[in-house]
Each structure stands twice: as C-alpha cells, then as structure tokens.
Amino acid sequence: MPKQSPSAVPSRPRFLTRREAAELLNVSIATLARWACERRGPAFVKLCEGEAGSVRYPLDLIDAFIADRLKPPKDAAPERRPK
C-alpha cells in the first residue's frame, strides 16, 4: 500500500471539551450545559449515553455558531435589496 503524503490525508475535525468550548465562547460551563439541554447552543457530540456521558464540540461547528450570530454595527448602512 503506497504511503500518503501529509497533504493527501483528509483533515479531521478538532473536538473541544465543554470547558474549552465555554472558554472560547466566554461563557460558563453551566451556561453551555444549559444551552445543550435547551438545544440552543452549538451542536455537540455525546460520546456515551447517560447523564455523565462525555460531550465534545466540533471546533468548526462552534465557529459556525458564532458566525450565525454576527450582527452588523448599528451605524452600518442597511443592505438594499434589488427590486
């Protein structure tokens, strides 16, 4: 089997712990856990079932969560839609 060059190997998503994700979002771990229960925070992966299951957050989905919430500055001109 031929050896693949590092650039040919597909990249894998980086996963953050709940603590790392909370730090990145500048919220408490409790807030992130509450958002998960309310299904309103960033998407996550639960690695095993039960209340004590390990939770991981794909970094690219945290980036998407942030991007979806970007707001333009108040002094920015409103976007005009073509008629």
N, C-alpha and C positions, 0 to 999 in steps of 0.2 A: 504494500500500500504506500503510495507516494506521500511524503511529508508535506503538509500545507504550510505556506508562508503565513506569518502572523497577520498580514493584511487580508488573507483569504478566509480566515476563521471568522464566522459571524460573531458580532458583539452580543453579549448577553446583558440584560438589564441589571442595573445595580439596585439592590434592595436595602432599605434603611429600616432600622428598628423603630419602634414607636418613639423612643427617646430622641433618636437622631432626627426623625421627621418633625417632632414637636419643636426641637431646637431650630431646624431650618425654617419652619413656619412662624417661629417666635410666639408659640402658644404653649400652654402647659400640657403635660402628658394627659392629665384628666380631661382637658378640653378635647384633645384629639380622640380619646377613648369615647367621650360623649358623642362627638360627631360621628364616630363609627357606628354607635348604637342607633343614632338618628338617621343614618345613611345620608349625611350631608357633607361629609369631609372628603378628602382624597380617597380614591379606590385603594384597597389593600388586599393582601393575600393572607389567609389564615392557614397556617401550616399543619395544624392538627385541630380536631374538634374539641368542644368543651370550652368553658369559660376561661380556662388558663392556657388556651392554645396560643402559640407564638404567632404574632402578627408582624408582617413586613409590608413596607410601602415601596413600590417600584419608583425609583427616582424620576423617571420620565413622566409618570402619572402625577407626581407631585408638581413637577414643572407645568404640566397641562392644567392642573387645578389652579395654580397661581395665574397662569395666562388667561384662563377663563374669567378671572375676577379683576382683570386690569380695567381701570376706569380712566377716561381722559381727564386732564386737568379742567377745572371749571372755566378757565379763561380761554380754552381752546375753542376755535370756531366749530359750530356744529357741521356734521357731514351733510352735504347736499346730495340728494338722490336725484338721478336723472328722471325727467318726466316722460 
